[in-house]
């Protein structure tokens, strides 16, 4: 199954989905800033995806989401097409559409991850997770590039129409994909118990929660830094997001295959490197220097997702995986929402550059503390396991 033609077709759909969603995110944030010139509005726009993620984390990805994933993707694409002429002129409509797109993404992505993990053997989990990550990262490169290019050449309306077409195309690719619900739907508490009983998952999600609490410093600061002091336009903003995605593709291709046996350690080191990059980006007065650090910071970031996804795919029961993936999004949605308004308040007081630098320092410290904590927990479990073996002997 790991090398089947159908699975390669599945990865193609992943690429289209992420191209559409990242194009929309770029368009949403840039157009909101263009209409309002307000960091608070940018934070609200970025937060429009967090609210649906919280709901999905509570209810699970299956609730209110029957039928084929392809049908839902085609539906959201047609929705973009219908409201495009009004969408690009109203920040309120942008927020409303952000909620709708966020609701879809919050369900499609966990279901796709769970489908993938439940259809491959545990031995293949790291490899197929890396391929999923590669396909998603290619989409993350293409989305901002397409957004920046079409906003610059044809305006926000043209970019919205292209975005609609991509969602429809993604739906067409995935239309034949059938996701079977488990014979018996496990209780939501079972997914929580599986998560709370796993030492690595608890530590890793704690670090990720801390890092995502700080991540809005990058989301909010970059559009503001693009305007001043970097003095670039939408194409420059697209370049930052595209280079981030391109670097993650290279990281997935070059680094991850060499780290399959060390993914847990690399998980924490990846967050540390991202923190260093944020610190340096916030200090630089030039876009070119910032782009260098964007590339460095993004290079190892796919490790975070591959390490978590493959761990869930091999250590969590298949019937609970969709729920655990959704809980991840719940936790990240909550901390992102809190972080958006906390960081926005900080940036309004200390300016975008220093705010991003301080967030980077805090992110690096969080990664170090997480690594130390996991090392202690890991050593304790190893010692406990050795004592049990000695008793049996």
C-alpha positions, 0 to 999 in steps of 0.5 A: 500500500505504501507505494500504490498508485492510488496512494500517489493519487492521494498525495496529489490531492494533498498538494492541491488541498494545501495549495488552496488553503495556503493561497486563501490564508495569504489572500485573507491576511493581505486583503484584510490588512489592505482594507483595514490597515490594522494589526487587530484586524489581521489578528482576527483574520488569522484567528478565524481558522482557530475557532473551527479547530476548537469546535472540531477538537471538541466534537471530533472530525466526523461530527457534521461532516458526512459524505465524501471529502471531495464533495465538501471541497468542491462545495467550498470552492463553489462558495468562494466563486459565488461570493468573490465579487463581494468578498474582496471588498469587505473585511467582515465577509473575509472573516466569515469566509475564513470561518467557513474555510477553517471549518472545512480544513479542520475536518478534512486534514485530520480525516486525511491523516487518519485515513493515511495512517490506518491504511499503511503498516506501522513500519511504513508510517514514517515514510508515508508521513514524510510523503504526506508532509512533502505533498503538503509542503509543496502546496505551501510553496505554491499557495503563497506564490500563486496568491502574491502573483495574482494579487499583484497582477490581477488583484484580490478578485482574480486571486479569489477566483483562482482559489475557488478553482483550486478547491474545486480541483482538489475536490475532483481529485479526492472525489473517489476517496472513501473514508469509512467510519469505524464500526463502533464510534469510540467515546471522545474520552478514549482519544484523550486517555490515549493522549494523556497516557503517552509521555512523548505526545504529552511533552511534544504537544506541550512544547508545540502549544507553547510555540504556537502561543508565540507563533502569531508574532510571525503571522502578525509581524511579517505583513507589518515588517513588509510595509515598514522597514522592508518596504515591499508589496504583496509580492514580497509578502508572497516571497516570504511565505513561498520561501518558507514553504520551499525550505520545508520541502527541501527539509522534508526531502533532505533531512527527514529520511536521515532522521527516521530513527531520531525523530523524537530528539529532532522534534525539540531541536526543530523548535529551537532552530525556528526560535533562533530564526524568529529572533534574527528575522525580527532584528534585521532591517532588510528583506534580503537578510530576513529571507535568509533566516526564513529559509534557515528557520523553515528547513527543519520545521517539517520534522515536527509534523512527521514526528507527531504523525508517525508516532500517532500512526504507530502508537495510537489505536487506529480507531482513535487516531482521527480523534487524537489528530483533532485534539491536536488541532483543538489545543493548537486552535486554543493557544493560537487564538489566545496567542493572537490577541496576546502577541498583537497587544505586545506588538502594538507596544514594542513594535513588530520587530522586537516583538518577533525577536522576543517571541523567538527567544521564548520559543527557543527556551520552550524547546530546551525545557521540553527536551530536558523534560522528555529526557527525564521522562524517557529515562524514567520509563526506560529504567522502569521497563528494565526493572520489570524485565529484571523481576520477570527474569 
